[in-house]
Amino acid sequence: MGLLSLVSNLFQAYTLVLVVYALLSWLPGARESALGQFIVKIARPYLDIFDRFIPPLGGISFNVIIAIFVLRFIRDGLIWILAAILF
């Protein structure tokens, strides 16, 4: 059960990074702080995948929401596969 918890916690932590990234866009100058730059470096590579395929609608980007759904789908699939292998 330890490996499954670890995988789940890692995905949960990255989901939190994506949520914080989205919240930083609401705060002026937040992305220029040291923490903001760190969050951007971690989140942008994954979000860039979605930026290529999904344009903003009305000037609002829904890529973070879609990225979180995809991340959850991947997490659930990976945990299902690991559980089938381990148990």
PDB file with one MODEL, atoms N, CA, C and O in Angstrom:
MODEL        1
ATOM      1  N   MET A   1       0.819  -1.194   0.000  1.00  0.00           N
ATOM      2  CA  MET A   1       0.000   0.000   0.000  1.00  0.00           C
ATOM      3  C   MET A   1       0.863   1.258   0.000  1.00  0.00           C
ATOM      4  O   MET A   1       0.382   2.331  -0.364  1.00  0.00           O
ATOM      5  N   GLY A   2       2.104   1.149   0.394  1.00  0.00           N
ATOM      6  CA  GLY A   2       2.977   2.308   0.463  1.00  0.00           C
ATOM      7  C   GLY A   2       3.261   2.931  -0.886  1.00  0.00           C
ATOM      8  O   GLY A   2       3.273   4.155  -1.013  1.00  0.00           O
ATOM      9  N   LEU A   3       3.490   2.101  -1.904  1.00  0.00           N
ATOM     10  CA  LEU A   3       3.776   2.620  -3.242  1.00  0.00           C
ATOM     11  C   LEU A   3       2.566   3.335  -3.819  1.00  0.00           C
ATOM     12  O   LEU A   3       2.706   4.381  -4.453  1.00  0.00           O
ATOM     13  N   LEU A   4       1.384   2.780  -3.606  1.00  0.00           N
ATOM     14  CA  LEU A   4       0.168   3.412  -4.111  1.00  0.00           C
ATOM     15  C   LEU A   4      -0.062   4.765  -3.447  1.00  0.00           C
ATOM     16  O   LEU A   4      -0.463   5.724  -4.107  1.00  0.00           O
ATOM     17  N   SER A   5       0.188   4.841  -2.157  1.00  0.00           N
ATOM     18  CA  SER A   5       0.048   6.110  -1.438  1.00  0.00           C
ATOM     19  C   SER A   5       1.056   7.129  -1.928  1.00  0.00           C
ATOM     20  O   SER A   5       0.727   8.305  -2.086  1.00  0.00           O
ATOM     21  N   LEU A   6       2.277   6.691  -2.169  1.00  0.00           N
ATOM     22  CA  LEU A   6       3.317   7.590  -2.664  1.00  0.00           C
ATOM     23  C   LEU A   6       2.937   8.161  -4.023  1.00  0.00           C
ATOM     24  O   LEU A   6       3.039   9.368  -4.242  1.00  0.00           O
ATOM     25  N   VAL A   7       2.502   7.305  -4.926  1.00  0.00           N
ATOM     26  CA  VAL A   7       2.105   7.760  -6.263  1.00  0.00           C
ATOM     27  C   VAL A   7       0.936   8.733  -6.162  1.00  0.00           C
ATOM     28  O   VAL A   7       0.939   9.785  -6.802  1.00  0.00           O
ATOM     29  N   SER A   8      -0.049   8.382  -5.367  1.00  0.00           N
ATOM     30  CA  SER A   8      -1.212   9.249  -5.197  1.00  0.00           C
ATOM     31  C   SER A   8      -0.816  10.600  -4.608  1.00  0.00           C
ATOM     32  O   SER A   8      -1.306  11.638  -5.051  1.00  0.00           O
ATOM     33  N   ASN A   9       0.065  10.590  -3.615  1.00  0.00           N
ATOM     34  CA  ASN A   9       0.510  11.839  -2.988  1.00  0.00           C
ATOM     35  C   ASN A   9       1.316  12.709  -3.943  1.00  0.00           C
ATOM     36  O   ASN A   9       1.200  13.934  -3.908  1.00  0.00           O
ATOM     37  N   LEU A  10       2.127  12.097  -4.791  1.00  0.00           N
ATOM     38  CA  LEU A  10       2.891  12.873  -5.775  1.00  0.00           C
ATOM     39  C   LEU A  10       1.960  13.559  -6.774  1.00  0.00           C
ATOM     40  O   LEU A  10       2.152  14.728  -7.109  1.00  0.00           O
ATOM     41  N   PHE A  11       0.965  12.833  -7.242  1.00  0.00           N
ATOM     42  CA  PHE A  11      -0.002  13.434  -8.159  1.00  0.00           C
ATOM     43  C   PHE A  11      -0.797  14.534  -7.465  1.00  0.00           C
ATOM     44  O   PHE A  11      -1.091  15.564  -8.071  1.00  0.00           O
ATOM     45  N   GLN A  12      -1.146  14.324  -6.202  1.00  0.00           N
ATOM     46  CA  GLN A  12      -1.878  15.336  -5.441  1.00  0.00           C
ATOM     47  C   GLN A  12      -1.033  16.597  -5.261  1.00  0.00           C
ATOM     48  O   GLN A  12      -1.547  17.711  -5.362  1.00  0.00           O
ATOM     49  N   ALA A  13       0.253  16.423  -4.997  1.00  0.00           N
ATOM     50  CA  ALA A  13       1.143  17.572  -4.837  1.00  0.00           C
ATOM     51  C   ALA A  13       1.247  18.364  -6.138  1.00  0.00           C
ATOM     52  O   ALA A  13       1.237  19.594  -6.119  1.00  0.00           O
ATOM     53  N   TYR A  14       1.348  17.662  -7.270  1.00  0.00           N
ATOM     54  CA  TYR A  14       1.445  18.367  -8.548  1.00  0.00           C
ATOM     55  C   TYR A  14       0.128  19.058  -8.890  1.00  0.00           C
ATOM     56  O   TYR A  14       0.127  20.128  -9.499  1.00  0.00           O
ATOM     57  N   THR A  15      -0.989  18.452  -8.502  1.00  0.00           N
ATOM     58  CA  THR A  15      -2.280  19.112  -8.689  1.00  0.00           C
ATOM     59  C   THR A  15      -2.324  20.404  -7.887  1.00  0.00           C
ATOM     60  O   THR A  15      -2.836  21.416  -8.366  1.00  0.00           O
ATOM     61  N   LEU A  16      -1.797  20.378  -6.684  1.00  0.00           N
ATOM     62  CA  LEU A  16      -1.735  21.582  -5.858  1.00  0.00           C
ATOM     63  C   LEU A  16      -0.866  22.646  -6.518  1.00  0.00           C
ATOM     64  O   LEU A  16      -1.200  23.830  -6.475  1.00  0.00           O
ATOM     65  N   VAL A  17       0.238  22.239  -7.124  1.00  0.00           N
ATOM     66  CA  VAL A  17       1.098  23.185  -7.850  1.00  0.00           C
ATOM     67  C   VAL A  17       0.304  23.852  -8.971  1.00  0.00           C
ATOM     68  O   VAL A  17       0.427  25.060  -9.178  1.00  0.00           O
ATOM     69  N   LEU A  18      -0.504  23.085  -9.694  1.00  0.00           N
ATOM     70  CA  LEU A  18      -1.303  23.647 -10.784  1.00  0.00           C
ATOM     71  C   LEU A  18      -2.359  24.623 -10.261  1.00  0.00           C
ATOM     72  O   LEU A  18      -2.616  25.653 -10.885  1.00  0.00           O
ATOM     73  N   VAL A  19      -2.965  24.305  -9.128  1.00  0.00           N
ATOM     74  CA  VAL A  19      -3.954  25.209  -8.537  1.00  0.00           C
ATOM     75  C   VAL A  19      -3.285  26.507  -8.094  1.00  0.00           C
ATOM     76  O   VAL A  19      -3.820  27.591  -8.328  1.00  0.00           O
ATOM     77  N   VAL A  20      -2.130  26.405  -7.463  1.00  0.00           N
ATOM     78  CA  VAL A  20      -1.398  27.605  -7.040  1.00  0.00           C
ATOM     79  C   VAL A  20      -0.995  28.427  -8.257  1.00  0.00           C
ATOM     80  O   VAL A  20      -1.066  29.656  -8.219  1.00  0.00           O
ATOM     81  N   TYR A  21      -0.575  27.773  -9.331  1.00  0.00           N
ATOM     82  CA  TYR A  21      -0.229  28.473 -10.570  1.00  0.00           C
ATOM     83  C   TYR A  21      -1.426  29.280 -11.074  1.00  0.00           C
ATOM     84  O   TYR A  21      -1.274  30.436 -11.470  1.00  0.00           O
ATOM     85  N   ALA A  22      -2.606  28.677 -11.060  1.00  0.00           N
ATOM     86  CA  ALA A  22      -3.807  29.382 -11.508  1.00  0.00           C
ATOM     87  C   ALA A  22      -4.116  30.567 -10.597  1.00  0.00           C
ATOM     88  O   ALA A  22      -4.496  31.636 -11.075  1.00  0.00           O
ATOM     89  N   LEU A  23      -3.956  30.384  -9.301  1.00  0.00           N
ATOM     90  CA  LEU A  23      -4.234  31.473  -8.362  1.00  0.00           C
ATOM     91  C   LEU A  23      -3.235  32.618  -8.501  1.00  0.00           C
ATOM     92  O   LEU A  23      -3.581  33.776  -8.268  1.00  0.00           O
ATOM     93  N   LEU A  24      -2.001  32.298  -8.877  1.00  0.00           N
ATOM     94  CA  LEU A  24      -0.989  33.343  -9.051  1.00  0.00           C
ATOM     95  C   LEU A  24      -1.372  34.318 -10.162  1.00  0.00           C
ATOM     96  O   LEU A  24      -0.953  35.475 -10.143  1.00  0.00           O
ATOM     97  N   SER A  25      -2.159  33.861 -11.121  1.00  0.00           N
ATOM     98  CA  SER A  25      -2.552  34.747 -12.220  1.00  0.00           C
ATOM     99  C   SER A  25      -3.516  35.831 -11.741  1.00  0.00           C
ATOM    100  O   SER A  25      -3.686  36.840 -12.425  1.00  0.00           O
ATOM    101  N   TRP A  26      -4.138  35.650 -10.603  1.00  0.00           N
ATOM    102  CA  TRP A  26      -5.062  36.639 -10.072  1.00  0.00           C
ATOM    103  C   TRP A  26      -4.366  37.703  -9.230  1.00  0.00           C
ATOM    104  O   TRP A  26      -4.956  38.740  -8.926  1.00  0.00           O
ATOM    105  N   LEU A  27      -3.131  37.454  -8.858  1.00  0.00           N
ATOM    106  CA  LEU A  27      -2.404  38.384  -7.995  1.00  0.00           C
ATOM    107  C   LEU A  27      -1.335  39.109  -8.800  1.00  0.00           C
ATOM    108  O   LEU A  27      -0.417  38.473  -9.318  1.00  0.00           O
ATOM    109  N   PRO A  28      -1.439  40.423  -8.913  1.00  0.00           N
ATOM    110  CA  PRO A  28      -0.452  41.163  -9.708  1.00  0.00           C
ATOM    111  C   PRO A  28       0.963  41.002  -9.144  1.00  0.00           C
ATOM    112  O   PRO A  28       1.195  41.214  -7.954  1.00  0.00           O
ATOM    113  N   GLY A  29       1.886  40.632 -10.000  1.00  0.00           N
ATOM    114  CA  GLY A  29       3.283  40.518  -9.614  1.00  0.00           C
ATOM    115  C   GLY A  29       3.634  39.252  -8.854  1.00  0.00           C
ATOM    116  O   GLY A  29       4.790  39.070  -8.472  1.00  0.00           O
ATOM    117  N   ALA A  30       2.673  38.376  -8.625  1.00  0.00           N
ATOM    118  CA  ALA A  30       2.944  37.171  -7.831  1.00  0.00           C
ATOM    119  C   ALA A  30       3.872  36.210  -8.559  1.00  0.00           C
ATOM    120  O   ALA A  30       4.664  35.514  -7.924  1.00  0.00           O
ATOM    121  N   ARG A  31       3.785  36.163  -9.876  1.00  0.00           N
ATOM    122  CA  ARG A  31       4.637  35.236 -10.631  1.00  0.00           C
ATOM    123  C   ARG A  31       6.084  35.715 -10.695  1.00  0.00           C
ATOM    124  O   ARG A  31       6.973  34.945 -11.058  1.00  0.00           O
ATOM    125  N   GLU A  32       6.325  36.958 -10.353  1.00  0.00           N
ATOM    126  CA  GLU A  32       7.693  37.475 -10.364  1.00  0.00           C
ATOM    127  C   GLU A  32       8.424  37.206  -9.055  1.00  0.00           C
ATOM    128  O   GLU A  32       9.637  37.403  -8.978  1.00  0.00           O
ATOM    129  N   SER A  33       7.712  36.762  -8.029  1.00  0.00           N
ATOM    130  CA  SER A  33       8.371  36.441  -6.763  1.00  0.00           C
ATOM    131  C   SER A  33       9.168  35.149  -6.915  1.00  0.00           C
ATOM    132  O   SER A  33       9.009  34.431  -7.902  1.00  0.00           O
ATOM    133  N   ALA A  34      10.013  34.859  -5.951  1.00  0.00           N
ATOM    134  CA  ALA A  34      10.824  33.638  -6.013  1.00  0.00           C
ATOM    135  C   ALA A  34       9.936  32.395  -6.015  1.00  0.00           C
ATOM    136  O   ALA A  34      10.169  31.465  -6.787  1.00  0.00           O
ATOM    137  N   LEU A  35       8.928  32.380  -5.161  1.00  0.00           N
ATOM    138  CA  LEU A  35       8.007  31.244  -5.127  1.00  0.00           C
ATOM    139  C   LEU A  35       7.222  31.152  -6.434  1.00  0.00           C
ATOM    140  O   LEU A  35       7.023  30.060  -6.967  1.00  0.00           O
ATOM    141  N   GLY A  36       6.784  32.287  -6.941  1.00  0.00           N
ATOM    142  CA  GLY A  36       6.040  32.308  -8.198  1.00  0.00           C
ATOM    143  C   GLY A  36       6.860  31.782  -9.360  1.00  0.00           C
ATOM    144  O   GLY A  36       6.347  31.028 -10.188  1.00  0.00           O
ATOM    145  N   GLN A  37       8.122  32.166  -9.435  1.00  0.00           N
ATOM    146  CA  GLN A  37       8.993  31.680 -10.510  1.00  0.00           C
ATOM    147  C   GLN A  37       9.221  30.177 -10.386  1.00  0.00           C
ATOM    148  O   GLN A  37       9.294  29.472 -11.392  1.00  0.00           O
ATOM    149  N   PHE A  38       9.333  29.693  -9.161  1.00  0.00           N
ATOM    150  CA  PHE A  38       9.500  28.255  -8.937  1.00  0.00           C
ATOM    151  C   PHE A  38       8.258  27.486  -9.396  1.00  0.00           C
ATOM    152  O   PHE A  38       8.369  26.458 -10.064  1.00  0.00           O
ATOM    153  N   ILE A  39       7.087  27.987  -9.037  1.00  0.00           N
ATOM    154  CA  ILE A  39       5.829  27.348  -9.444  1.00  0.00           C
ATOM    155  C   ILE A  39       5.699  27.355 -10.964  1.00  0.00           C
ATOM    156  O   ILE A  39       5.279  26.359 -11.553  1.00  0.00           O
ATOM    157  N   VAL A  40       6.055  28.463 -11.601  1.00  0.00           N
ATOM    158  CA  VAL A  40       5.974  28.562 -13.064  1.00  0.00           C
ATOM    159  C   VAL A  40       6.907  27.546 -13.715  1.00  0.00           C
ATOM    160  O   VAL A  40       6.526  26.893 -14.687  1.00  0.00           O
ATOM    161  N   LYS A  41       8.126  27.405 -13.191  1.00  0.00           N
ATOM    162  CA  LYS A  41       9.077  26.438 -13.762  1.00  0.00           C
ATOM    163  C   LYS A  41       8.567  25.005 -13.659  1.00  0.00           C
ATOM    164  O   LYS A  41       8.840  24.181 -14.532  1.00  0.00           O
ATOM    165  N   ILE A  42       7.839  24.715 -12.613  1.00  0.00           N
ATOM    166  CA  ILE A  42       7.320  23.361 -12.426  1.00  0.00           C
ATOM    167  C   ILE A  42       6.056  23.123 -13.259  1.00  0.00           C
ATOM    168  O   ILE A  42       5.891  22.049 -13.837  1.00  0.00           O
ATOM    169  N   ALA A  43       5.176  24.107 -13.323  1.00  0.00           N
ATOM    170  CA  ALA A  43       3.868  23.916 -13.960  1.00  0.00           C
ATOM    171  C   ALA A  43       3.883  24.118 -15.469  1.00  0.00           C
ATOM    172  O   ALA A  43       3.164  23.423 -16.185  1.00  0.00           O
ATOM    173  N   ARG A  44       4.681  25.048 -15.964  1.00  0.00           N
ATOM    174  CA  ARG A  44       4.616  25.416 -17.384  1.00  0.00           C
ATOM    175  C   ARG A  44       4.893  24.267 -18.350  1.00  0.00           C
ATOM    176  O   ARG A  44       4.173  24.156 -19.342  1.00  0.00           O
ATOM    177  N   PRO A  45       5.880  23.410 -18.132  1.00  0.00           N
ATOM    178  CA  PRO A  45       6.114  22.342 -19.120  1.00  0.00           C
ATOM    179  C   PRO A  45       4.884  21.464 -19.353  1.00  0.00           C
ATOM    180  O   PRO A  45       4.595  21.096 -20.492  1.00  0.00           O
ATOM    181  N   TYR A  46       4.172  21.133 -18.304  1.00  0.00           N
ATOM    182  CA  TYR A  46       2.961  20.319 -18.452  1.00  0.00           C
ATOM    183  C   TYR A  46       1.841  21.123 -19.109  1.00  0.00           C
ATOM    184  O   TYR A  46       1.132  20.610 -19.975  1.00  0.00           O
ATOM    185  N   LEU A  47       1.681  22.378 -18.700  1.00  0.00           N
ATOM    186  CA  LEU A  47       0.609  23.198 -19.258  1.00  0.00           C
ATOM    187  C   LEU A  47       0.861  23.574 -20.713  1.00  0.00           C
ATOM    188  O   LEU A  47      -0.086  23.810 -21.463  1.00  0.00           O
ATOM    189  N   ASP A  48       2.122  23.633 -21.118  1.00  0.00           N
ATOM    190  CA  ASP A  48       2.438  23.950 -22.520  1.00  0.00           C
ATOM    191  C   ASP A  48       1.867  22.912 -23.480  1.00  0.00           C
ATOM    192  O   ASP A  48       1.539  23.237 -24.621  1.00  0.00           O
ATOM    193  N   ILE A  49       1.748  21.685 -23.031  1.00  0.00           N
ATOM    194  CA  ILE A  49       1.146  20.637 -23.866  1.00  0.00           C
ATOM    195  C   ILE A  49      -0.276  21.032 -24.243  1.00  0.00           C
ATOM    196  O   ILE A  49      -0.683  20.870 -25.393  1.00  0.00           O
ATOM    197  N   PHE A  50      -1.023  21.543 -23.291  1.00  0.00           N
ATOM    198  CA  PHE A  50      -2.417  21.909 -23.528  1.00  0.00           C
ATOM    199  C   PHE A  50      -2.538  23.237 -24.270  1.00  0.00           C
ATOM    200  O   PHE A  50      -3.500  23.447 -25.008  1.00  0.00           O
ATOM    201  N   ASP A  51      -1.572  24.132 -24.080  1.00  0.00           N
ATOM    202  CA  ASP A  51      -1.596  25.416 -24.784  1.00  0.00           C
ATOM    203  C   ASP A  51      -1.509  25.237 -26.292  1.00  0.00           C
ATOM    204  O   ASP A  51      -2.053  26.044 -27.046  1.00  0.00           O
ATOM    205  N   ARG A  52      -0.830  24.187 -26.737  1.00  0.00           N
ATOM    206  CA  ARG A  52      -0.688  23.944 -28.173  1.00  0.00           C
ATOM    207  C   ARG A  52      -1.998  23.529 -28.824  1.00  0.00           C
ATOM    208  O   ARG A  52      -2.213  23.789 -30.008  1.00  0.00           O
ATOM    209  N   PHE A  53      -2.870  22.892 -28.065  1.00  0.00           N
ATOM    210  CA  PHE A  53      -4.079  22.317 -28.653  1.00  0.00           C
ATOM    211  C   PHE A  53      -5.374  23.034 -28.284  1.00  0.00           C
ATOM    212  O   PHE A  53      -6.358  22.949 -29.018  1.00  0.00           O
ATOM    213  N   ILE A  54      -5.383  23.734 -27.164  1.00  0.00           N
ATOM    214  CA  ILE A  54      -6.621  24.344 -26.679  1.00  0.00           C
ATOM    215  C   ILE A  54      -6.424  25.859 -26.569  1.00  0.00           C
ATOM    216  O   ILE A  54      -5.724  26.324 -25.670  1.00  0.00           O
ATOM    217  N   PRO A  55      -7.031  26.627 -27.469  1.00  0.00           N
ATOM    218  CA  PRO A  55      -6.882  28.082 -27.401  1.00  0.00           C
ATOM    219  C   PRO A  55      -7.762  28.667 -26.284  1.00  0.00           C
ATOM    220  O   PRO A  55      -8.744  28.049 -25.874  1.00  0.00           O
ATOM    221  N   PRO A  56      -7.405  29.848 -25.804  1.00  0.00           N
ATOM    222  CA  PRO A  56      -8.252  30.510 -24.803  1.00  0.00           C
ATOM    223  C   PRO A  56      -9.623  30.850 -25.402  1.00  0.00           C
ATOM    224  O   PRO A  56      -9.732  31.156 -26.590  1.00  0.00           O
ATOM    225  N   LEU A  57     -10.638  30.795 -24.585  1.00  0.00           N
ATOM    226  CA  LEU A  57     -11.989  31.149 -25.015  1.00  0.00           C
ATOM    227  C   LEU A  57     -12.360  32.491 -24.402  1.00  0.00           C
ATOM    228  O   LEU A  57     -12.467  32.613 -23.182  1.00  0.00           O
ATOM    229  N   GLY A  58     -12.555  33.492 -25.241  1.00  0.00           N
ATOM    230  CA  GLY A  58     -12.893  34.815 -24.737  1.00  0.00           C
ATOM    231  C   GLY A  58     -11.801  35.418 -23.883  1.00  0.00           C
ATOM    232  O   GLY A  58     -12.082  36.189 -22.966  1.00  0.00           O
ATOM    233  N   GLY A  59     -10.565  35.079 -24.171  1.00  0.00           N
ATOM    234  CA  GLY A  59      -9.442  35.607 -23.407  1.00  0.00           C
ATOM    235  C   GLY A  59      -9.174  34.868 -22.103  1.00  0.00           C
ATOM    236  O   GLY A  59      -8.261  35.231 -21.361  1.00  0.00           O
ATOM    237  N   ILE A  60      -9.954  33.847 -21.821  1.00  0.00           N
ATOM    238  CA  ILE A  60      -9.779  33.078 -20.590  1.00  0.00           C
ATOM    239  C   ILE A  60      -9.289  31.683 -20.957  1.00  0.00           C
ATOM    240  O   ILE A  60      -9.886  30.995 -21.785  1.00  0.00           O
ATOM    241  N   SER A  61      -8.195  31.281 -20.326  1.00  0.00           N
ATOM    242  CA  SER A  61      -7.633  29.962 -20.588  1.00  0.00           C
ATOM    243  C   SER A  61      -8.169  28.961 -19.566  1.00  0.00           C
ATOM    244  O   SER A  61      -8.091  29.178 -18.357  1.00  0.00           O
ATOM    245  N   PHE A  62      -8.706  27.878 -20.074  1.00  0.00           N
ATOM    246  CA  PHE A  62      -9.211  26.809 -19.214  1.00  0.00           C
ATOM    247  C   PHE A  62      -8.242  25.637 -19.172  1.00  0.00           C
ATOM    248  O   PHE A  62      -8.602  24.538 -18.750  1.00  0.00           O
ATOM    249  N   ASN A  63      -7.018  25.874 -19.609  1.00  0.00           N
ATOM    250  CA  ASN A  63      -6.036  24.801 -19.708  1.00  0.00           C
ATOM    251  C   ASN A  63      -5.680  24.188 -18.358  1.00  0.00           C
ATOM    252  O   ASN A  63      -5.430  22.986 -18.276  1.00  0.00           O
ATOM    253  N   VAL A  64      -5.653  24.988 -17.310  1.00  0.00           N
ATOM    254  CA  VAL A  64      -5.304  24.446 -15.994  1.00  0.00           C
ATOM    255  C   VAL A  64      -6.372  23.451 -15.539  1.00  0.00           C
ATOM    256  O   VAL A  64      -6.050  22.397 -14.989  1.00  0.00           O
ATOM    257  N   ILE A  65      -7.629  23.783 -15.767  1.00  0.00           N
ATOM    258  CA  ILE A  65      -8.715  22.883 -15.370  1.00  0.00           C
ATOM    259  C   ILE A  65      -8.634  21.581 -16.153  1.00  0.00           C
ATOM    260  O   ILE A  65      -8.752  20.497 -15.583  1.00  0.00           O
ATOM    261  N   ILE A  66      -8.435  21.692 -17.452  1.00  0.00           N
ATOM    262  CA  ILE A  66      -8.325  20.505 -18.297  1.00  0.00           C
ATOM    263  C   ILE A  66      -7.098  19.691 -17.906  1.00  0.00           C
ATOM    264  O   ILE A  66      -7.151  18.462 -17.862  1.00  0.00           O
ATOM    265  N   ALA A  67      -5.987  20.381 -17.620  1.00  0.00           N
ATOM    266  CA  ALA A  67      -4.759  19.688 -17.220  1.00  0.00           C
ATOM    267  C   ALA A  67      -4.960  18.917 -15.920  1.00  0.00           C
ATOM    268  O   ALA A  67      -4.427  17.818 -15.765  1.00  0.00           O
ATOM    269  N   ILE A  68      -5.718  19.474 -14.994  1.00  0.00           N
ATOM    270  CA  ILE A  68      -5.988  18.779 -13.732  1.00  0.00           C
ATOM    271  C   ILE A  68      -6.848  17.541 -13.977  1.00  0.00           C
ATOM    272  O   ILE A  68      -6.599  16.488 -13.391  1.00  0.00           O
ATOM    273  N   PHE A  69      -7.859  17.660 -14.842  1.00  0.00           N
ATOM    274  CA  PHE A  69      -8.684  16.486 -15.165  1.00  0.00           C
ATOM    275  C   PHE A  69      -7.847  15.382 -15.797  1.00  0.00           C
ATOM    276  O   PHE A  69      -7.989  14.211 -15.446  1.00  0.00           O
ATOM    277  N   VAL A  70      -6.979  15.754 -16.727  1.00  0.00           N
ATOM    278  CA  VAL A  70      -6.123  14.760 -17.383  1.00  0.00           C
ATOM    279  C   VAL A  70      -5.168  14.139 -16.365  1.00  0.00           C
ATOM    280  O   VAL A  70      -4.941  12.929 -16.382  1.00  0.00           O
ATOM    281  N   LEU A  71      -4.614  14.959 -15.486  1.00  0.00           N
ATOM    282  CA  LEU A  71      -3.703  14.446 -14.460  1.00  0.00           C
ATOM    283  C   LEU A  71      -4.426  13.455 -13.543  1.00  0.00           C
ATOM    284  O   LEU A  71      -3.863  12.421 -13.183  1.00  0.00           O
ATOM    285  N   ARG A  72      -5.652  13.761 -13.169  1.00  0.00           N
ATOM    286  CA  ARG A  72      -6.440  12.846 -12.334  1.00  0.00           C
ATOM    287  C   ARG A  72      -6.701  11.532 -13.071  1.00  0.00           C
ATOM    288  O   ARG A  72      -6.616  10.455 -12.479  1.00  0.00           O
ATOM    289  N   PHE A  73      -7.017  11.625 -14.357  1.00  0.00           N
ATOM    290  CA  PHE A  73      -7.268  10.435 -15.167  1.00  0.00           C
ATOM    291  C   PHE A  73      -6.015   9.561 -15.226  1.00  0.00           C
ATOM    292  O   PHE A  73      -6.098   8.341 -15.085  1.00  0.00           O
ATOM    293  N   ILE A  74      -4.858  10.185 -15.433  1.00  0.00           N
ATOM    294  CA  ILE A  74      -3.590   9.449 -15.479  1.00  0.00           C
ATOM    295  C   ILE A  74      -3.300   8.814 -14.120  1.00  0.00           C
ATOM    296  O   ILE A  74      -2.883   7.658 -14.044  1.00  0.00           O
ATOM    297  N   ARG A  75      -3.524   9.575 -13.050  1.00  0.00           N
ATOM    298  CA  ARG A  75      -3.287   9.051 -11.698  1.00  0.00           C
ATOM    299  C   ARG A  75      -4.152   7.822 -11.423  1.00  0.00           C
ATOM    300  O   ARG A  75      -3.663   6.801 -10.940  1.00  0.00           O
ATOM    301  N   ASP A  76      -5.435   7.934 -11.736  1.00  0.00           N
ATOM    302  CA  ASP A  76      -6.339   6.808 -11.484  1.00  0.00           C
ATOM    303  C   ASP A  76      -5.935   5.577 -12.292  1.00  0.00           C
ATOM    304  O   ASP A  76      -5.965   4.457 -11.784  1.00  0.00           O
ATOM    305  N   GLY A  77      -5.556   5.791 -13.552  1.00  0.00           N
ATOM    306  CA  GLY A  77      -5.123   4.671 -14.384  1.00  0.00           C
ATOM    307  C   GLY A  77      -3.846   4.035 -13.872  1.00  0.00           C
ATOM    308  O   GLY A  77      -3.724   2.811 -13.838  1.00  0.00           O
ATOM    309  N   LEU A  78      -2.892   4.869 -13.472  1.00  0.00           N
ATOM    310  CA  LEU A  78      -1.625   4.354 -12.969  1.00  0.00           C
ATOM    311  C   LEU A  78      -1.820   3.587 -11.662  1.00  0.00           C
ATOM    312  O   LEU A  78      -1.219   2.532 -11.462  1.00  0.00           O
ATOM    313  N   ILE A  79      -2.651   4.114 -10.785  1.00  0.00           N
ATOM    314  CA  ILE A  79      -2.913   3.422  -9.523  1.00  0.00           C
ATOM    315  C   ILE A  79      -3.631   2.100  -9.783  1.00  0.00           C
ATOM    316  O   ILE A  79      -3.343   1.102  -9.123  1.00  0.00           O
ATOM    317  N   TRP A  80      -4.555   2.083 -10.728  1.00  0.00           N
ATOM    318  CA  TRP A  80      -5.256   0.841 -11.067  1.00  0.00           C
ATOM    319  C   TRP A  80      -4.270  -0.205 -11.593  1.00  0.00           C
ATOM    320  O   TRP A  80      -4.334  -1.375 -11.213  1.00  0.00           O
ATOM    321  N   ILE A  81      -3.359   0.227 -12.470  1.00  0.00           N
ATOM    322  CA  ILE A  81      -2.356  -0.698 -13.017  1.00  0.00           C
ATOM    323  C   ILE A  81      -1.426  -1.201 -11.916  1.00  0.00           C
ATOM    324  O   ILE A  81      -1.152  -2.398 -11.831  1.00  0.00           O
ATOM    325  N   LEU A  82      -0.941  -0.290 -11.073  1.00  0.00           N
ATOM    326  CA  LEU A  82      -0.048  -0.696  -9.984  1.00  0.00           C
ATOM    327  C   LEU A  82      -0.749  -1.638  -9.009  1.00  0.00           C
ATOM    328  O   LEU A  82      -0.150  -2.605  -8.540  1.00  0.00           O
ATOM    329  N   ALA A  83      -2.005  -1.361  -8.705  1.00  0.00           N
ATOM    330  CA  ALA A  83      -2.750  -2.234  -7.793  1.00  0.00           C
ATOM    331  C   ALA A  83      -2.925  -3.621  -8.397  1.00  0.00           C
ATOM    332  O   ALA A  83      -2.855  -4.623  -7.687  1.00  0.00           O
ATOM    333  N   ALA A  84      -3.150  -3.681  -9.705  1.00  0.00           N
ATOM    334  CA  ALA A  84      -3.305  -4.984 -10.367  1.00  0.00           C
ATOM    335  C   ALA A  84      -1.994  -5.762 -10.354  1.00  0.00           C
ATOM    336  O   ALA A  84      -1.996  -6.987 -10.229  1.00  0.00           O
ATOM    337  N   ILE A  85      -0.888  -5.059 -10.483  1.00  0.00           N
ATOM    338  CA  ILE A  85       0.419  -5.725 -10.487  1.00  0.00           C
ATOM    339  C   ILE A  85       0.817  -6.166  -9.077  1.00  0.00           C
ATOM    340  O   ILE A  85       1.325  -7.271  -8.884  1.00  0.00           O
ATOM    341  N   LEU A  86       0.583  -5.297  -8.099  1.00  0.00           N
ATOM    342  CA  LEU A  86       1.050  -5.565  -6.737  1.00  0.00           C
ATOM    343  C   LEU A  86       0.151  -6.511  -5.955  1.00  0.00           C
ATOM    344  O   LEU A  86       0.621  -7.214  -5.061  1.00  0.00           O
ATOM    345  N   PHE A  87      -1.127  -6.535  -6.278  1.00  0.00           N
ATOM    346  CA  PHE A  87      -2.043  -7.333  -5.441  1.00  0.00           C
ATOM    347  C   PHE A  87      -2.653  -8.422  -6.230  1.00  0.00           C
ATOM    348  O   PHE A  87      -3.449  -9.197  -5.699  1.00  0.00           O
TER     349      PHE A  87
ENDMDL
END
